[in-house]
Amino acid sequence: MAGTEIFGKEELAAVRDVIERKMIHRYGSHAARNGIYRVEEFENRAREISGARHALAVANGTAALIVALKGIGIQPGDEVITSPFTFIATVEAIVACNAVPVLGDIDETLSLDPASAERLISKRTRAIMPVHMFGAAADMDRFAELGKKYGIPVIEDACEVVGGTYKGRMLGSLGTCGTWSFDPNKTLTVGEGGIVFTDSEEIHSRMDCYHDHGHIHSKEHDRGAEGKSGLGVNFRLSELQGALGLVALQKMDYALGLLRSAKKRILEAVSDTGIVPRPTHNDEGDTASHVIFMLPSAESAVKFRDAAVSAG
Ligand SMILES: Cc1ncc(COP(=O)(O)O)c(C=O)c1O
């Protein structure tokens, strides 16, 4: 389900409000904005939902991954172990930091296999980046163990699992950093947008500066009069997307409810056919954005797909 399917009058009202107030920049103009900062509200709500200490809203999920890598201090030539089965943005984010993606194997859940990640750890490894694929968690207990054992930050690419959980904890909040995407293909969308979570004050502060040209944000000073921490980029989110994000988070439970009841119906319908659904590391936390079946061969997978398409 794409997020636009649940767009309604709430999104219209949220966007109209931002346009009527003509206050589109998330930072600055403190005196003129009557204390209204929609992106900040979006971050605060995401933080509450996730349980993470800090949340930074950025331009998209790819930007969230880049900002997370910059936040942990990634340097050119550093190695980042990640999944070979992901959306290309995971690898692009690593390459954008002039770091080296090192691809492990996947397990039966289609997420990075921790044993293969451990085998790839070298003296140049600076991060492990599991990807929670198609709504379901990677093996986070094992990744937490690896991170601890080798002193390597774990960055969760949780772009595809907004609202998904692992043993009761929100995906994106379990690693050193974690990222969500709100792009147009996601269950909740703001057009384009992302969030990066961390519990570390220091990492958050570096990410906060980096994502906005190095500005040291402060409500005491107006835009341009604050300090600068160094070079950065522009990965800011606008107030329009912040306002949409607040509505999206209000609709999170509703959206997940729709997906989960549809998936339940599909799985019940095929329960006596011998078709095997993808196993997960934590069934309850699956967002149910996808229904995936494991078939014994590539040939049977193609046959199944063709039959499903012709059956509508
Ligand atoms: C696993 C994964 N990582 C990262 C991204 C990037 O997110 P965005 O499209 O918001 O840049 C996506 C988006 O499809 C994704 O599926």
The ligand as a Gaussian input file, in Angstrom:
#p B3LYP/6-31G(d) Opt

LIG

0 1
 C       15.895000      -0.459000       2.182000
 C       15.810000       0.974000       1.724000
 N       16.788000       1.825000       2.104000
 C       16.761000       3.123000       1.734000
 C       15.741000       3.629000       0.947000
 C       15.802000       5.059000       0.524000
 O       14.713000       5.816000       0.923000
 P       14.289000       7.110000       0.069000
 O       13.574000       6.648000      -1.156000
 O       13.403000       7.862000       1.000000
 O       15.528000       7.864000      -0.258000
 C       14.708000       2.791000       0.535000
 C       13.619000       3.288000      -0.314000
 O       13.017000       2.598000      -1.092000
 C       14.750000       1.424000       0.926000
 O       13.786000       0.560000       0.552000

